[in-house]
Amino acid sequence: MSKVEHPEYGKMVARMIRAYGRRVADADEVDLAQLVGLRDELESAITAAVQGQRERHGRSWADVARGLGTTRQAAQMRHGR
């Protein structure tokens, strides 16, 4: 996948999540719980992305931290193995 596609793909996912939130606003607590469960999915996806950046592309913790908007130490503590 080219780098150009990534921003558009991310924007599409964000729109879908917002739309899901609007739908759940008119649903019940079971649907709300499923929406909240997406937090765990997102955290898992971020961890997988960090691991891929480190293992397949040799990114440093400082590089990863810039992408996460945090410090190198915080990135390593949260997403290190």
BELMOTA-V821247 format. One record per pair of residues at least 24 apart in sequence whose C-alpha atoms are under 10 Angstrom apart, sorted by sequence separation. I is the first residue (numbers start at 0). J is the second residue. D is the distance in whole Angstrom. If there is no record, write none. Layout:
I:J:D  I:J:D
//
This chain:
49:74:9  49:75:10  53:79:10  46:74:10  50:78:8  49:78:7  50:79:8  48:78:10  49:79:9  50:80:9  46:77:9  47:78:9  46:78:6  45:78:8  46:79:9  46:80:10  43:78:10  42:78:10
//
